[in-house]
Amino acid sequence: MQVIDWDLAVSTGTRLVRPGPQVSREEARHAVTELRTLSREAEGHVREFTRIDAATPPQPATIVDRPGWIRANVEGFRVVLEPLTQRMASRDNPPPAIVSAVGSRITGVEVGAVLAFLASRVLGQYELFLPPDPTGREPIGRLTLVAPNIVNAEREMGVHPRDFRLWVCLHEETHRVQFTGVPWLREYVRSQMTEFLLASDLDLPTLLERLRNAADTVADVVRGTGEGNLIDAIQTPEQKEILDRVTAVMTLLEGHGDFVMDAVGPTVVPSVADIRSKFSQRREGGSRLDRTVRKLLGLEMKMKQYAEGSAFVREVVGKVGMDGFNRVWTSPETLPTSDEIAAPDRWIARVVPQDQPAIPPQATDPEA
């Protein structure tokens, strides 16, 4: 049983996505080469600063255009949604074939449209869920950088291209180091995602009720009278609990990435202060339509994660040093809850031994 027509999602997304900035062949070649080089350089800076080691050797980033990012994410979605697809296929009373066919095409178009919107905005990502490699030789994750979006962003903001590219690489490489240096982290996130999907209500009456809720959410946000998003509108109570755990860990990971890129930045990115100022303004900007879509997709929550997660990491590192903070990677039990992210002292009291020496902030400040 096919829940989503993936081929249609790819064709829809690649058809709707806006073209990237106009660049010459030489400019494009230079950007791709420089991003590959800077990703290797950034990984060394990140490993040294974070003190997270990994058994896997450094790998250059995969550089893609906007259609390439869409195709890569469709492959990731297929892997993530496989447990739900298998469950639906094994039901005693599956829906008629015509219903499944029409439904999969509708969702295929919807997924493609969302990916087209995101494909012109995402600068890079660590692809955690990849189709399994039959040979077992390929890495389980892949760092992807979207070259036209990086070039477009640096042009719009008027920042130094090499500095900005290295700054972006520092953030994205932090995610690669997190997942390659913390052995249990990938499986923890995968299991939470699977649990979230399998907690869905699949009966028709409940599904219709959720869709009505989603329609109301869209209407409220478009009118400017609502603060919800589609994820909140369609999830079950059980899923809300799971999502709280997923949100906490993603807030940690995104905040850690932002903290590292700004902490390492001053030593290797001369114009980091200018970049951060302009990039923060860019994150908050956009047209009314752009802001509405971001809110519906839950992207505003992601922006909040950067700020809250970075503040948590900064306060913990400032009080107990990098080694004290790195106790967060010990096991799933040492991850902060949402409440602890808002109140870092609670996490410190629960996880860091009381005899852990306090480390002055300047001891871990690369500008010191």
N, C-alpha and C positions, 0 to 999 in steps of 0.2 A: 504493500500500500504506500502510495506517495502522497505525503501531506503537503508538500510544496513542489511545484514544478521548477526544479532548479535551473534547467536550461532556459526556461522563460525568464527566471529571475536575472540570469546573466545577460540575456539579450535585452531585456527591459532596462536594466541598469546601465549597460554600455551605450544604449541608444539615448537615454535621457541625460546622462552625465554631461556637464558642460566641458568644453575643450579647455585645456590648460593654457598658460600664458604663451605668447609668441616668443620662441627662442630659436636661434640658429642651430644648425647641426653641431657646430663646434661648441656652442654654449651648453647644449644638452649633454654632449659627450664629457665636457669638463665637469659639469655638475654631478653626473653619475660617478665619474672617477673619484672626484673629491669626496663625495659622500661615503663611498666604500672605504677610502683611506681614513677619513675622520671617524668612522664607526669603529675601526680597529684602534685608533688612538684613544677614543673616548672610553672604550672598554678597559684599557689599562688604567686610566685615571679613576674610573669608577671602582674597580677592584681594589686599588690601593687605598682609596678614601674610605670605602665602606667596610673594608677588611672581610669581605665575603669571598671565599675562594670557591672554585668549581673545578671538577675533574675534566670538564669538556674544554678542548682547546678553543682559542678565540676564532670566531668566524666573521668574515666580512658581511655587512648587511646586504639583503636582497633589495635592489632598487627597482621600483615599478612605476608605471604611469597610472592614471585613474582607472581605466578599464582593467588593468592588471590587479589593482587593489580590490576591485569588485569581484573578479574571478577567484582571488585568493580567499576572500571572506565567505563566498558561497561554499567553497570547499570546507572551511572551518565550521560553518553552520551545519553542514551535512553531518559532520562528525558529532557536534554537540547534540543535535536533535535525533540522532540514531536511536537512543533508548526509547524516546517517545514514539517514534515511527514503528519500532518493533512492537511496542505495547499495543498500539492502535491496530496493527495488522493481526495481532493474536486475539482480538476480541471475539466473543461468540457471535455477536450480531453486528458485523461491520456494515457501514453505510453502503447503499447501492453504488455500483461502479461509476455510474454517471454523476452521482453526487460527489464522489471522491475526485473524479476527473475535473469537474467544474471548480470545485473548491481548491484543488491544488493549483489550478491556473490563476485563480483570483489571488491566492496568497503569493504565488510566484511573481505576479505583477506588483503586488504591494511591497514585497521584500526588495524587488529590483528598484522600485521608486525610492525607498528609504536608503538603499546603498548608493544610488545616484546622488542623493542629497549629501551623504556623508563623504563620498569619494572626492569631493572638491574641497574638503575641509581638513581631513585627517593628515597630519604630517608624518606620522609613523606609528607603528605598533609592534608588539611582540606577539606573533601568532602562536598561541598556546596550543590550539587544537588543529592538528594537521592529519590528513589521511595517513595511516600507518605505512611505513616504508617496508616493502617485502623483503629487502635485503638486511634490514636492521642496522644499516650503517649510517643512515642520515640522522641528524639531530632531531629530537622530539619537538622542538620549537624553532621558530625562525623570526629574525628581526627584519621587518620590512619598512623601508622609507619611501614615501611618495614624493618623488623628485619635483614634479610640476607644482605641487602644493607648497613645498618648501621654497622654491624659487618665487612663486607668486607672493607668499607671505613676506619674504625679505624685501621684495620690490615695493609692496604696499606700505610697509613700515619704514622703508628707507634706512635699513640697518646694514652693517657690514656683512656681506654674504658668507665669508668663511667663518667668521665669529658665530653667526646665527646657525650655520650648519653644524658646527661643533657643539653648540649649546643644545640644539635639538638632539643630537646624537648622545649627549650625556644623559638626558632624560630617558630616552628609549633604551640605551644600553643598560641603564639601571634595572629596567624590567628584565632584560635577558639575564643579568647577573643574579637577580632575585630568584628566578625560576631554575637556573642551572646550578646555583650555589646552595639552594635549600631543597634537598631531595624530596621532601614530602609535600611541597607547596603545590606543585602542578596537580597531583592526585587529589589533594584537598579541594582545590577550586573545581576540578572536574566533577568530583563526587557531589559537591554542593549544587552545581548546575544540574546534574542528573536528578538529584533529589527534588530540586525546584520544578523541573519539567514534569516529573512523574507525580507530583502533587496536584497536577491540573485536574479540574473537573471536566470530564469529557462527554457527559450526557447533554443532549440537545437543549433541554429547558435551561440548564445552568449556563450553557454557552451563550444562548440568546440573551439571558439576563446580563451577562458580562459585556456582550456587544452593545447592549443598550446603555450600560454604564459608560462604556468607551465613547459612544456617540455623544452622551451628555458632557463628558469631559472635553471632547473636541470643541463642542459648541461654547462651553464656558471659557476655555482658553482663548479661542478666537475672539470672543466678545471682550476679553480682558477682565472677566469677573471670576476666573478660576485659577487655582494654583496646582491642579493635579496633572498627571501625565498618564499615558496609555498603560504603562506597566502597572501603576497603582490601580487603575480602573478594572483590569481583567484578572488580577491575581486572587487566589483563595486565601483565607485566613492562615492556613498552614504555610502557604508560600510566603506570606508576609514575614513569618518568623525566619524562614530560610533566607529570604532576601536581606533581612537585617544582618545576618552573619556574612553574606556575600558582600553587602555594602561596606561593612566594617573592614574586611580584608582588602577590598579594592580601594577604600579610602587610605588605608595604610600604604599600599603599593604605589598609588598615584602620588600621595604626599611625600613618600620617600624619594620618588623620582624627582619631584620638584625641589625638594630639599637638597638633593645631591647636585642637581644641575646648577643651582644657585651657590652652593657652598664651594664646589670645585671651580665654578666659572671664573671668579676673580683671578685665579692663578694661570688660567690657560685661555680665557676669553676676555681680551682687554676691554671690549665695549659691553660687558654683560649688564651693567646697570642701565644703560640706554635700551638694550634689548628687552630686559625684564619690564621696564616701564611701558614701552610701546606694546609689548606682547600682552600685558595685562589689560591695557585699554582695548586691544583688538578682541580679546576673549569676551569682553563685556559689550562690544558694539554689534553692528549688523543692523539690517533693516527690520521693520516690525514683523514681516513675514518670516524672516530668518529666526528671530527670537521666538516667535510662536512655534515654529517647527521644532526648534531646539527644546522648548519646554515640553511639547507633546512627547518627544522621544526620550525625555528624561536626561537630556544633555546638560540642562542647567544644574541638575544634581551632581553631574560629573565635575562641573566647574567648582561646586561647593566642596567636593571631595579633595580637590587639589589644595584648597586653602586650609581646610580642617586637618587633613592628613599631614601637610607640611608643618603646621603649627604644632601638632602632636610630636612629630619627629624632632623638631627643633627644640622643644622644651625638654624632652627626655634626654636627648644628646647633651644639652646644656647642663643637665643636672647629674647624669650618671655616666657621661661619655659614650663614645661609639660602642665600646665593648659591652657596656650595660644595656644600651639600646638593642644590640644584636641578640640579646636573649629573647627578643620577639620571634626569632626564627627557630627556636628550640623545638617547638611542636605546635599543633593546632591549639593546644590549651594555653599557650603563652601569647597567642594573638590578642590584641586589644578588642574589647567590645565597643559598640558605638558609644556607650556611656563613658568608657575609659578614654576614648579618643577625645571626647569633650572635656575630660578631667584627667590629664596625664598622670597626676600624682597617684590616682587610684591604681593605675596599671603598674607604676613603679613600686608601690607598696605591696602589690600582689605578686609581682614577678621578680623584681630585683632584690637580692639579699640585703638585709638591713646593714650588713657590714661592708657593702659595696661603697668604695670611696667616692665622694662627690668630685666631679671633674669641672673645673672652671670652664665657662663657655669658650674662653680664648684658647684653650688647649686643643679644641677641635675646629677652630675657626681658621680656614686657609688664608685669611688675610692677616693673621697674627704674625 
